[in-house]
Structure formats: structure tokens, C-alpha cells
Amino acid sequence: AQTVTQSQPEMSVQEAETVTLSCTYDTSESDYYLFWYKQPPSRQMILVIRQEAYKQQNATENRFSVNFQKAAKSFSLKISDSQLGDAAMYFCAYRTAGNNDMRFGAGTRLTVKP
Amino acid sequence: DTEVTQTPKHLVMGMTNKKSLKCEQHMGHRAMYWYKQKAKKPPELMFVYSYEKLSINESVPSRFSPECPNSSLLNLHLHALQPEDSALYLCASSHGSGPTFHEQYFGPGTRLTVT
């Protein structure tokens, strides 16, 4: 069974600084997708970024980028120029290609200090 | 329109009540999902409908009954719930196929309290 591990229950960053959230996963599949979702206090889950396992290039979305290390089964999220609105719970998620089942990590609560 | 809507936002029900949660999307997505989320925990998958057919049922108790009347609507019928069923219930949808098949879009959730 696939598992997703987020080893940092809480992280804190100063506004305008950079922070990296860690995620590791365990799978025997070769074709899969990885995601970072953000859940602010309003509780709506928002897709931040997506990475296809077959792509070597790391995904980037504005201030958000990932460091995808397939051999190490690592998928970290870097947030640059952190803003107060980035404060939220961040979930790493895994999904096998062609499968409807998505697995979430336990989450990392990010606090942004002004 | 990239929105998944859920009604009601909040629901309080007794253990003998029957109620329903509703989810709607108009993005043309053909897969829809129900998740249960307890406080400070990740979402847990309950059900998946793919092309209006139930494709995954994660051993959810029968007091939860999903229904997919059409490709835009997803209901969750609740009956004889227990206090431990109190949680945030999230609905999500995704394309049934294609390059964005794996991205799920979530609704704001229904906060359910069972008394």
C-alpha cells in the first residue's frame, strides 16, 4: 500500500522569507502523480502544485516550486517570498496513475510571521 | 467555472435523524468523491463515483449511503449516525480521463455535528 509521510507537523516562516515543507512517499508503482494541497482556516482544500512522476523537471507555480527526487521518493514544497495568506495546513498527496484513490500525508501547519 | 459547491455548510443532527449532504459541480468532471476529515487530520476517502458508477467504497458503514443521480450531482445520505461521525465532509471532483484526470477540486465542505 502506498503511504505518504510528512515529518514536520508545524513550520514557521517570516514574511518574505523562503520555507521548505518535506514529504516522502512509499510506492512500488512507476507511474504516479504527486500533489501539494493547501487548506487555510476556511477549510477549503486548494490545489497548489502537481508533479507527474514521469517528468524529470520540477514543477513550478509562481512562488511555489517542488524538489522531486524520484529515486529517494521525496517531494518537497518550497514557498518563496512567503505571504501572510500562505498560512495554512499543507497536505502532500499521492495518486497512482489511472487510479481514483488519492492518499494524503498527515499535513504540515505553516505559520507566517509578519 | 472551477467550483464545487456543497450544501449545507453546517448540519446538526440527532442520532435518529435522516439527512442528506449535497455536492454539485459544473466543470464536466466525470469522477466525484466523498471524504471525511476529522479535526487536524488529513481527509479520508469514503466513496468514489466514476462515470456515475460507484467505483470505490472504502469499507464505510452502511449508515452512510452515497448516490450519484447524474454526472454533476453527488449526494451522501445519512441515517442513524453516531457522535464519532461528527466531522467535515468534503466533496471533490476530477476529470474522468485525460491529462488532468488526477487533479481533484474540492468543495468547501459540510461541517456535521451528531448529537
Interface residues (C-beta under 8 A of the other chain):
Chain A: Y33 F35 Y37 S42 R43 Q44 M45 I46 L47 R50 F91 R95 A97 G98 N100 D101 M102 F104 G105 A106 G107
Chain B: A31 Y33 K40 K41 P42 P43 L45 V48 S50 S55 I56 L88 L90 A92 F101 H102 E103 Q104 Y105 F106 G107 P108 G109 R111
